Amino acid sequence: MQLGLNVRNLRLTMLGAAFVAVQVFAGGQAIAQVTAFKQAVAEAASQDRDIADFYRDHNYLPIWTGDEQSDRARRQALFQAIAQADAHGLPVSRYKADELMAQLRAVRSHRDRGLVEVELSKAFLRLARDMQSGALTPKTVDSDIKREVMYREKGANLAQLSRSNPRSFFKTLAPKTNEYARLMKERARLSHVVANGGWGPTVAAKSLKPGQEGDAVVSLRNRLTEMGYLRRGIGASFDGNMQKAVQKFQEDHGLNADGVAGPSTIKQINVSAEARLKSIFVALERERWFNHERGQRHVLVNLTDFSARIIEDDRLTFQTRAVVGKNQGDRRSPEFSDEMEFLVINPTWNVPRSIATKEYLPMMKRNRNAAGHLKLYDRRGRQVSRGNINFGAYTASNFPYAIKQPPSSRNALGLVKFMFPNKYNIYLHDTPSKSLFEREVRAFSHGCIRLQQPFEFAYEILSKQTDDPKGLFHSKLRTGSETRVELETKIPVHIMYRTAFTNAKGRAQYRDDVYGRDGRIWNALQKAGVSLPGVQG
C-alpha cells in the first residue's frame, strides 16, 4: 500500500519580515521512505566525519526537518540566528539562508528531505563555530597573532542543540564575557550614529587651545557634542567646559590629557563613526578568538594601549604604562597567552642571538670596545677577552660567542623581569630608559614589554604569597645577585591587541592601530562578507 506524504507549512519570521511558507515533509511510515531519508543523510554527511558520526549515533533521525514541534523550533531559531548574525559582525551570506529556504521549498521526496537535513546541520555548525570562536583563523590574517583558538567539537554542538531549548541554546554561542556584552552595546550605539549621518563635519585645524575662537572651534564644539562629551550650546570660544570635554576625550583615546587639542587629538577627533564601528567589529571577532577562561587573577597587556594591568575577579588591581615592540621587522610584539611562573631579581641580560649578530657584531667589527658594558662568553660558558677575538672573521651565521650584560641598574632589563617561559622569548621587565614612558606612542622595544613601575608591579604579583611583598622583593634586590623567586600560583598572562575596548564604567576606549593588524583583520572580515550596517563598500 502506498502511503501519502504528510506536508505541513512552516512560516518563519526573521527581523520582523515573514518568511514565505515552506513545505517540509514530515516523513512517512513506509520502510522505503525511511530508508530513502536515512540513505540521503548518510550520503550527504559522508564528507564530514563529525556530522556523519552524530547522525549514525542518533539512528539518522532528523533534528531539523521532522514534523515534531522541536524540529520546527530548531529551524526557526536557526534562521533567526542567521538573520541576527550581522549584529555580531559576522558574514551573514556565509550561512546561505536563502539557499536553504529554497531547498526546503523544493523538497519533493524523502531523499530531498535527507539532503536538506544535512545542509541545515552544516549551516548551523558554521554559524555556531563563528559565534563561539570567530569567523577568521588568526594566524592566517597576521603571523604575529599567535593566539590559539579553542574550538568546540561539532558533535557536541549538535548533541547539545538536539536536547536543548533552541532559542536558549543559540543565545549561549557568543562569548559571555562582560567585555563582549559592552562591545555589543557600543556596536548598537555606533550603528545608530552611522545611520544618522555620523558626528558631522571634521575639524579643519592642526591644533586648537583654550581661549581661541573661530569656525574651527565651533566645529570642535559641535563634534564633541555629537560624541557626547559636551552639552549642546552655542559659542565660538574654546572655554573651560570645552577644555574639560577635550581632556575626557583624550583620556578615552590614550592621549596626554592636557585639554589642548593638539595634532594627535585633532586626528582622533576627526576619526569617523564608521571607522570606530569597524574597530568594534574587529574587537568582537578578537573576543570570539579568546572565548575561554582568562583566570580569576591574570595579567593583561594591551599592545595598542601601551599598558599592563593586573585583573582579579574582573576588577583592576594594578595598572602601569608599558613600552612594546617597535613597528619594524621582527620587533613587533606577538599576541599570545601563557603563565607567569617566576620573577628574576637583578637579572642578567642574555642578549638574543638576533640582536647580538644584527646589532652588536657590526658595532664590534668597527670598534672591538664598543658596548663595553657587555661581556662575551664561549660555548663552554667562559668569559672571553675582546682582545683575543678577531671580530672581522665572523658573520651572523658563524659568530660563536654569547653576549651577556651582568646585573646592574644599567642592565637593559633593569632590576627585575617577570617570566612566563615561551618560544617567542617574550617577557615583562624593568628598563633604565625611563623617559620613553612619557610619550604617547611607546613602541620602541625589540618585542618584550617594558614596565614603567616594575617594582610596584612585583609587589602586587607577590602579594598573594607573602604579607610583606615589598620587604621580600627588596631583600633579594639588596644582594645585587641574580635571584629567582618562584610564584606559588602561576598567573595567566595575556598579551592582546585591541584598538577598541571597554571599561566596567565609562565610555568605550579607542587606540591607534600601531601595527596595522586590526586593519588587516577588517579587510579579511570584509572579504568573508562582513559589512557595516547601512554602509556600502
C-alpha positions in Angstrom: 0.0 0.0 0.0 1.4 3.4 -0.9 1.3 6.0 1.8 0.9 9.6 1.1 3.3 12.2 2.4 2.2 14.4 5.2 3.0 18.0 4.5 3.0 21.0 6.8 3.6 24.6 6.2 6.3 26.3 8.2 6.2 30.0 8.5 9.2 31.8 10.0 9.7 35.3 11.0 13.1 37.0 10.6 13.7 40.6 11.6 10.0 41.4 11.5 9.5 40.1 7.9 7.6 36.9 7.3 9.3 34.1 5.5 7.3 32.5 2.7 5.5 29.4 3.6 7.9 26.4 3.4 6.8 22.9 2.7 8.6 20.4 4.8 8.0 16.7 4.6 7.4 15.0 7.9 8.4 11.6 6.9 6.2 8.6 6.1 6.0 5.3 7.8 6.8 3.2 4.9 10.2 1.4 5.2 11.2 2.6 1.8 10.6 6.2 2.7 12.5 5.9 6.0 15.3 4.1 4.2 15.5 6.8 1.5 15.8 9.6 4.1 18.5 7.7 6.1 20.5 6.9 2.9 20.3 10.5 1.8 21.5 11.7 5.3 24.4 9.2 5.3 25.4 10.2 1.8 25.3 13.9 2.4 27.1 13.6 5.7 29.8 11.3 4.5 32.3 14.1 3.7 32.2 15.4 7.3 33.1 12.8 9.9 31.6 14.7 12.8 28.3 15.1 11.2 28.3 11.5 10.0 29.1 10.3 13.5 26.3 12.4 15.0 23.6 11.1 12.7 24.8 7.5 13.0 24.8 7.7 16.8 21.2 9.1 16.6 20.0 6.5 14.2 19.8 9.0 11.4 16.7 10.7 12.9 16.1 14.3 11.8 16.6 17.3 14.1 15.5 19.9 11.6 13.1 18.5 9.0 10.9 16.3 11.2 7.2 17.0 11.9 7.7 17.5 15.6 7.4 20.9 17.3 11.0 20.6 18.4 12.2 20.3 14.8 10.1 23.4 13.8 11.5 25.3 16.8 15.1 24.5 15.8 14.5 25.6 12.2 13.0 28.9 13.3 15.8 29.5 15.9 18.5 28.8 13.2 17.1 31.2 10.7 16.6 33.9 13.3 20.1 33.4 14.5 21.4 33.8 10.9 19.4 36.9 10.4 20.9 38.4 13.6 24.5 37.4 12.9 25.4 40.7 11.3 24.8 42.4 14.7 27.9 40.4 15.8 29.9 41.4 12.8 29.6 38.0 11.2 29.2 37.3 7.4 25.5 36.5 7.1 26.0 35.4 3.5 28.2 32.6 4.6 25.3 30.7 6.1 23.2 30.8 2.9 19.8 31.3 4.4 18.1 32.0 1.1 19.6 28.8 -0.5 18.4 26.8 2.5 14.9 28.2 2.3 14.8 27.4 -1.5 15.9 23.8 -0.8 13.2 23.4 1.8 10.6 24.7 -0.6 11.8 22.4 -3.3 11.5 19.2 -1.2 9.5 16.6 -3.1 10.8 13.3 -1.6 12.3 11.8 1.5 15.6 11.8 -0.3 15.3 15.6 -0.8 14.4 15.9 2.9 17.5 14.0 3.9 19.8 16.1 1.8 18.5 19.4 3.2 18.6 18.0 6.7 22.4 17.7 6.4 22.7 21.2 4.8 20.9 22.7 7.7 23.3 21.0 10.1 26.3 22.3 8.1 24.9 25.8 8.2 24.3 25.5 11.9 27.8 24.3 12.6 29.4 27.0 10.6 27.3 29.7 12.4 28.0 28.0 15.8 31.7 27.9 15.3 31.8 31.5 14.0 29.8 32.7 17.0 31.9 30.8 19.5 35.4 31.1 18.1 35.4 33.7 15.3 34.9 33.7 11.6 38.6 34.0 10.8 41.7 32.0 11.7 44.0 34.5 13.4 47.4 33.3 12.1 46.2 33.5 8.5 45.5 37.2 8.9 48.8 38.1 10.6 51.6 35.8 11.5 52.3 37.7 14.8 48.9 36.8 16.1 49.9 33.6 17.9 46.6 33.1 19.7 45.5 29.6 20.0 41.7 29.5 19.4 39.7 26.9 21.2 37.1 25.2 19.0 34.2 23.2 20.4 33.6 19.8 18.8 30.9 19.8 16.1 29.3 16.7 17.5 29.0 18.3 20.9 27.2 21.4 19.4 24.8 19.2 17.5 24.1 17.0 20.5 23.5 19.9 22.9 21.2 21.6 20.4 19.2 18.4 19.9 18.4 18.2 23.7 18.2 22.0 24.5 15.6 24.7 24.1 16.9 26.0 20.7 16.3 29.7 21.4 18.2 29.5 24.7 21.0 27.4 23.1 21.7 30.0 20.3 22.0 32.7 23.0 24.8 30.7 24.6 27.0 30.6 21.5 28.6 34.1 21.6 31.1 34.9 24.4 29.5 35.5 27.8 32.3 37.9 28.9 31.4 41.4 30.2 33.7 42.8 27.5 31.7 41.2 24.7 28.4 42.5 26.2 29.8 46.0 26.4 31.2 45.8 22.9 27.8 44.8 21.6 26.3 47.8 23.4 28.8 50.1 21.8 28.2 48.5 18.4 24.5 49.3 18.7 25.2 52.9 19.7 27.7 53.5 16.8 25.3 51.8 14.3 22.7 54.4 15.3 25.2 57.2 14.9 26.3 55.9 11.5 22.7 55.5 10.3 22.1 59.2 11.3 25.0 60.6 9.4 27.9 60.4 11.9 29.3 63.1 14.0 29.2 65.9 11.5 31.9 67.9 9.7 35.5 67.3 10.8 37.6 70.0 12.5 39.7 71.9 9.9 42.6 72.9 12.1 46.0 71.5 13.0 45.6 72.3 16.7 43.3 74.4 19.0 43.8 75.6 22.6 41.8 77.2 25.3 41.0 80.9 24.6 40.9 80.5 20.8 37.8 81.4 18.8 36.5 80.9 15.3 34.9 78.4 12.9 37.3 75.6 13.8 36.4 76.0 17.4 32.7 75.8 16.5 33.4 72.6 14.5 35.3 71.2 17.5 32.4 72.1 19.9 29.8 70.5 17.5 31.8 67.3 17.1 32.4 66.9 20.8 28.7 67.5 21.4 27.7 64.8 18.8 30.1 62.4 20.5 28.5 63.1 23.9 31.4 64.9 25.5 29.6 68.3 25.7 26.1 69.6 26.3 24.5 71.4 23.4 25.2 75.0 23.3 26.4 78.0 21.2 29.5 79.9 21.2 32.7 80.2 19.2 35.1 80.2 22.2 37.3 77.4 23.4 36.1 77.8 27.0 36.6 75.9 30.2 33.8 73.4 29.5 35.3 72.6 26.2 38.7 72.1 27.8 37.2 69.6 30.2 35.5 67.8 27.3 38.8 67.6 25.4 40.5 66.2 28.5 37.9 63.5 28.8 38.1 62.7 25.1 41.9 62.4 25.5 41.6 60.0 28.4 39.3 57.8 26.4 41.7 57.7 23.5 45.0 57.2 25.3 46.3 60.7 24.8 48.0 63.0 27.2 45.0 64.7 28.9 46.2 68.3 28.9 43.0 69.8 27.5 44.8 71.2 24.4 43.5 69.9 21.1 46.9 69.3 19.6 47.6 67.4 16.3 47.2 63.9 17.8 44.0 64.9 19.5 42.5 66.6 16.4 43.5 63.5 14.4 41.5 61.3 16.8 38.5 63.6 17.0 38.3 63.5 13.2 38.1 59.7 13.0 34.7 58.8 11.6 32.0 56.9 13.4 32.3 54.3 10.6 36.0 53.7 11.4 35.2 53.4 15.1 32.4 50.9 14.2 35.0 48.8 12.2 37.2 48.7 15.3 34.3 47.4 17.4 33.6 44.7 14.8 37.2 43.7 14.9 37.2 43.7 18.7 34.1 41.4 18.7 36.0 39.0 16.4 39.0 39.1 18.7 36.9 38.5 21.7 35.5 35.4 20.0 39.0 34.1 19.4 39.6 34.5 23.1 36.3 32.8 24.2 37.7 30.9 27.2 38.5 31.4 30.9 41.2 34.0 31.4 42.0 33.2 35.0 40.4 34.6 38.2 43.7 36.7 38.6 45.6 37.5 35.4 47.9 39.9 33.7 46.5 41.7 30.7 48.9 43.6 28.3 47.2 45.7 25.6 49.8 46.5 23.0 47.9 49.3 21.4 47.2 50.9 24.8 50.9 50.5 25.9 49.7 49.3 29.2 49.9 46.3 31.6 47.2 45.5 34.0 46.6 43.0 36.8 43.0 41.9 36.9 41.3 40.0 39.7 37.6 38.9 39.6 37.1 41.4 36.6 38.4 44.2 38.8 41.6 46.2 38.1 44.0 45.9 40.9 47.1 47.5 39.3 48.0 49.3 36.1 51.2 50.7 34.7 52.4 52.2 31.4 54.4 49.9 29.1 56.8 50.1 26.1 56.1 47.5 23.4 57.9 46.2 20.3 58.8 48.7 17.6 56.7 48.6 14.5 59.6 47.2 12.4 60.7 43.9 11.0 60.7 41.2 13.7 60.4 43.6 16.6 56.6 43.8 16.8 55.4 42.1 20.0 53.4 39.0 19.2 49.9 38.2 20.7 49.6 35.0 22.8 48.8 33.7 26.3 51.0 31.9 28.8 51.5 31.6 32.5 53.9 33.6 34.7 56.0 31.2 36.8 58.7 33.2 38.5 60.5 36.6 38.8 64.2 37.2 38.4 65.5 40.0 40.5 68.9 41.5 39.5 68.7 39.7 36.1 71.5 39.0 33.7 70.6 40.1 30.2 71.3 37.2 27.8 71.4 39.1 24.5 69.2 37.3 22.0 71.3 36.0 19.1 69.4 38.1 16.6 70.3 41.2 18.5 73.9 40.0 19.1 74.6 39.4 15.4 72.5 42.1 13.8 73.3 45.0 16.1 76.4 44.3 18.3 78.6 42.3 16.0 78.7 45.1 13.3 79.5 47.6 16.1 82.3 45.4 17.4 83.7 44.9 13.9 84.1 48.7 13.7 85.4 49.1 17.3 86.1 46.0 19.4 85.5 48.0 22.6 82.0 49.2 21.5 79.2 48.4 24.0 81.7 47.9 26.8 79.0 47.0 29.3 78.5 43.7 27.5 80.6 40.6 28.2 81.4 37.8 25.7 81.3 34.0 26.6 82.5 31.0 24.6 80.4 27.8 24.1 81.7 26.4 27.4 80.5 29.5 29.3 83.9 31.0 29.9 84.3 34.8 29.7 86.5 35.8 26.7 88.6 38.9 26.4 87.7 41.0 23.4 91.4 41.5 22.7 91.6 37.8 21.8 88.7 38.0 19.2 89.1 38.8 15.5 85.5 40.2 15.0 86.2 40.7 11.3 86.4 36.9 10.9 82.8 36.3 11.9 79.4 36.8 10.3 75.9 36.4 11.7 75.9 32.7 10.8 79.2 31.7 12.4 79.6 34.1 15.4 80.4 31.6 18.2 80.0 33.8 21.3 77.2 34.6 23.7 76.8 38.2 24.8 75.6 39.0 28.3 75.1 42.0 30.5 75.7 41.4 34.2 73.1 42.6 36.8 73.2 46.3 37.5 70.9 49.3 37.5 72.1 50.0 33.9 71.1 46.5 32.7 68.9 46.5 29.7 66.3 44.5 31.7 66.6 46.9 34.7 66.4 45.2 38.1 63.6 42.7 37.6 62.0 40.6 34.9 58.7 38.6 35.0 59.0 35.2 33.3 56.3 33.2 31.5 58.6 30.9 29.5 57.5 30.8 25.9 59.0 30.0 22.5 58.9 33.7 21.4 61.3 34.7 24.2 58.9 37.5 25.3 58.6 38.6 28.9 57.9 41.7 31.0 60.8 43.7 32.6 62.2 46.8 34.1 64.3 49.2 32.0 66.8 52.0 32.6 65.3 54.0 29.8 62.6 55.8 31.8 62.0 58.8 29.5 60.2 56.7 26.9 57.2 56.2 29.2 56.3 59.9 28.9 55.5 59.5 25.2 52.0 58.9 23.9 53.2 56.2 21.4 55.5 53.8 23.2 56.6 51.2 20.6 60.4 51.1 20.9 61.5 47.7 22.2 62.7 44.5 20.5 59.5 42.8 21.3 59.5 42.4 25.1 57.3 44.5 27.3 59.0 47.2 29.5 57.1 48.4 32.6 57.2 51.9 34.0 56.5 50.7 37.6 58.1 47.3 37.7 58.7 47.3 41.5 55.1 48.1 42.3 54.1 45.5 39.7 56.2 43.0 41.6 54.7 43.9 44.9 51.2 43.2 43.6 52.3 40.0 41.9 53.9 38.7 45.2 51.1 40.0 47.4 49.2 36.7 47.4 52.1 34.7 48.8 53.6 36.9 51.5 52.3 39.5 54.0 55.3 41.7 53.1 55.8 41.6 49.3 57.8 44.8 49.3 60.2 43.6 52.0 60.6 40.2 50.3 61.4 41.9 47.0 64.0 44.3 48.4 65.7 41.7 50.5 66.5 39.9 47.2 67.3 43.2 45.4 69.8 44.3 48.0 72.0 41.3 47.4 72.9 42.5 43.9 73.0 38.9 42.8 70.6 37.3 40.3 67.8 35.7 42.3 64.9 33.7 41.1 61.6 34.0 43.1 59.1 31.2 42.3 55.4 32.0 42.2 53.4 29.7 44.4 50.5 30.1 42.0 51.1 30.6 38.3 49.4 33.7 36.9 48.0 33.7 33.3 49.5 36.4 31.1 47.5 37.6 28.0 49.3 39.8 25.5 46.5 41.3 23.4 45.9 43.9 20.8 42.7 45.9 21.0 42.1 49.2 19.2 38.7 49.2 20.8 38.0 48.0 24.3 35.7 48.9 27.3 35.8 49.6 31.0 33.2 48.5 33.5 32.3 52.1 33.9 32.6 55.0 31.4 32.9 55.2 27.6 34.5 52.8 25.2 38.2 53.3 24.7 39.9 53.6 21.3 43.5 53.4 20.3 45.6 53.6 17.1 46.3 50.5 15.1 50.0 50.7 15.7 51.0 47.6 13.8 48.2 47.7 11.3 46.8 44.3 12.5 43.2 45.4 13.0 43.2 46.9 9.5 44.2 43.5 8.1 41.5 41.8 10.3 38.8 44.2 9.0 39.9 43.6 5.4 39.7 39.8 6.0 36.2 40.2 7.6 35.1 42.2 4.6 36.4 39.6 2.2 34.4 37.0 4.2 31.3 39.0 3.7 31.0 41.4 6.7 29.8 44.9 6.1 28.8 47.8 8.3 25.0 48.3 8.7 23.8 50.9 6.4 27.2 51.4 4.8 28.1 50.1 1.4 31.6 49.1 0.5 
